[in-house]
Amino acid sequence: MRLLARAHQMPVRLAVGAFVLNSGLSKLQGLDEAADQTHGMAKAAYPFLEAQDPRDFTRTLGRAEVALGTVLVVPLVPSLVAGAALTAFSAGLTGLYLRLPGVRQEGGLRPTPQGIPLAKDTWLIGIGVSLILEELARARAERRGRA
C-alpha cells in the first residue's frame, strides 16, 4: 500500500475533506441547536439509534466527521484507507436517503425537493469507491510488473 496520496488525488480529497471537516466542526459548535434535528433524522432511518442521547449522538457524529475530513486532507494517509473510510461514511448517508420518508419521489430514486440535500451525498460514494479502485488496480499492476 502506497504511503502518500497521489498528487492527482489530492484536489478531490481536499475538496471533500474540507467539506466533511466543516460539517463535523459545525455539529460540534452548534451541538445544542443541531442535536435534536440530527438525531431525529438518524433515528427515523436507523431505529436502533432511538435509545441514544441526541447530544451524545451528534457529538459522536461530529467527531467522526472531523476525523474523516482530516484523513482525507492529510496526504500521508493512503488513498485506499481514505477511500474506504469515505465509502463507509457515505453509505450511512445514502441509507438516510433511501430510508427516510418524503425524500424520494414515489416508486423511484429521484429526490423530492426536500430530498436533494441528502441525495447529493451519493457522490461521496463514487469518490470513495474511485479512490479504492484506483489503488487496488495500481497495486495489481505493480505486482504483475514484478512477476
C-alpha positions, 0 to 999 in steps of 0.5 A, spaced: 500 500 500 502 506 497 504 511 503 502 518 500 496 520 496 497 521 489 498 528 487 492 527 482 488 525 488 489 530 492 484 536 489 478 531 490 480 529 497 481 536 499 475 538 496 471 533 500 475 533 506 474 540 507 467 539 506 466 533 511 471 537 516 466 543 516 460 539 517 463 535 523 466 542 526 459 545 525 455 539 529 460 540 534 459 548 535 452 548 534 451 541 538 445 544 542 441 547 536 443 541 531 442 535 536 435 534 536 434 535 528 440 530 527 438 525 531 431 525 529 433 524 522 438 518 524 433 515 528 427 515 523 432 511 518 436 507 523 431 505 529 436 502 533 439 509 534 432 511 538 435 509 545 441 514 544 442 521 547 441 526 541 447 530 544 451 524 545 449 522 538 451 528 534 457 529 538 459 522 536 457 524 529 461 530 529 467 527 531 467 522 526 466 527 521 472 531 523 476 525 523 474 523 516 475 530 513 482 530 516 484 523 513 482 525 507 486 532 507 492 529 510 496 526 504 500 521 508 494 517 509 493 512 503 488 513 498 485 506 499 484 507 507 481 514 505 477 511 500 474 506 504 473 510 510 469 515 505 465 509 502 463 507 509 461 514 511 457 515 505 453 509 505 450 511 512 448 517 508 445 514 502 441 509 507 438 516 510 436 517 503 433 511 501 430 510 508 427 516 510 420 518 508 418 524 503 425 524 500 424 520 494 419 521 489 414 515 489 416 508 486 423 511 484 430 514 486 429 521 484 429 526 490 423 530 492 425 537 493 426 536 500 430 530 498 436 533 494 440 535 500 441 528 502 441 525 495 447 529 493 451 525 498 451 519 493 457 522 490 461 521 496 460 514 494 463 514 487 469 518 490 470 513 495 469 507 491 474 511 485 479 512 490 479 504 492 479 502 485 484 506 483 489 503 488 487 496 488 488 496 480 495 500 481 497 495 486 495 489 481 499 492 476 505 493 480 505 486 482 504 483 475 510 488 473 514 484 478 512 477 476 
